[in-house]
Amino acid sequence: MKSLKLISARLNGLACLLVLFAAFPAANRVHSYQVSTVQLVVRVYIDGYQNPADTNLSVQLLDDFGSIEKESHTDNSGMVQFQVLVDAKGISGAVKQVRIYGPGIKDFTEVVEIAPVEVRKTVNLVVHSNSSGTPASNNPPDTHSIAANRLKVPNKAEKEFQKGKDAEEQKNWPEAKKHFEAAVAIYPNYDLAYNGLGQALANSGDAVAARAAFEKAVEINVSFAAAFRNLARLSLNEHKFEEVDNLLTRSLSADPLNAWALAYAAYAELQLQKFDDAIAHARKAHSVKHDGLASVHIVAARAMEEKQRPAEALEEYRIYLQEDATGRDAERAHKAIARLSGTTPN
């Protein structure tokens, strides 16, 4: 059916262009090509709208012939955003395919049509968990067994939640707060809405109220990894490293391969002089996609130096430079390499 829909969309667009082309004299057949940018927001859910996907699902944007244009990964609310170029003076806009895949879910592809007049388009896509019995090696358990409370969310509460997410995407924090509060007023056991409320409050500068909202989310759902990570962010800002480590340990029990949690657990453990734990978490972070988190190798290197393992520390500094040659820790890495290898830094 998806293939038929794609073919139909392409044929309809072609038919419109042929009609228009035939209707104008040859002198007027010059098309002024003008490109506009559309923000395509893809929200991914697993087995139902009550269960947003977590991080690390791969989302590809394909053209109408199936060639990959862009690829990204879902954030902790199951969202991905792409900037899509569309012919602003075109007739049929653009026809794209969105492919979603990853451990624990069935491969999914959907056709998305973007009109030339659109500047922002949001699509909500429900993928299905893998029922073959294959373990979900990259996904948290709570993304595959929907929390019981989420199955009871009233439609009115869910609509308020979606309005809150829309406002959150626009960084309109007061509006997001209003809708998330409305959602939990309708359904007090709405863990997702409490997490959203906490994010809106945190971004508004109210850390105390944000913490209370995140704590309510994990009270309702003890496997809510994203809410534990959000609590850890608050504790990290306050340099409460013991709290950070405890909160991220709990998050990792539900989402064991989350790169951010692994990297910052390692950082907290370095501060707490739990060097073996820091090394273990850093190495695990390196084993998964960890874009933007190259500094986890600096953490590992420092912990290894403390453990009197200079050769391994040297290797970690070198890996850091391979991943982020001009990063904020590049100078430190160069100096450490020179010190450990007995060479002169560049």
Sequence and secondary structure as in RCSB ss.txt:
>XXXX:A:sequence
MKSLKLISARLNGLACLLVLFAAFPAANRVHSYQVSTVQLVVRVYIDGYQNPADTNLSVQLLDDFGSIEKESHTD
NSGMVQFQVLVDAKGISGAVKQVRIYGPGIKDFTEVVEIAPVEVRKTVNLVVHSNSSGTPASNNPPDTHSIAANR
LKVPNKAEKEFQKGKDAEEQKNWPEAKKHFEAAVAIYPNYDLAYNGLGQALANSGDAVAARAAFEKAVEINVSFA
AAFRNLARLSLNEHKFEEVDNLLTRSLSADPLNAWALAYAAYAELQLQKFDDAIAHARKAHSVKHDGLASVHIVA
ARAMEEKQRPAEALEEYRIYLQEDATGRDAERAHKAIARLSGTTPN
>XXXX:A:secstr
 HHHHHHHHHHHHHHHHHHHHHHS GGG      EEEEEEEEEEEESSTTSB  TT EEEEE TTS EEEEEE  
TTSEEEEEEEEETT SS EEEEEEEE TTB  EEEEEEE TT SEEEEEEEE B TT    TTS GGGTS  GGG
GG  HHHHHHHHHHHHHHHTT HHHHHHHHHHHHHH TT HHHHHHHHHHHHHTT HHHHHHHHHHHHHH TT H
HHHHHHHHHHHHTT HHHHHHHHHHHHHHSTT HHHHHHHHHHHHHTT HHHHHHHHHHHHTS  TT TTHHHHH
HHHHHHTT HHHHHHHHHHHHHH TTSTTHHHHHHHHHHHHT    
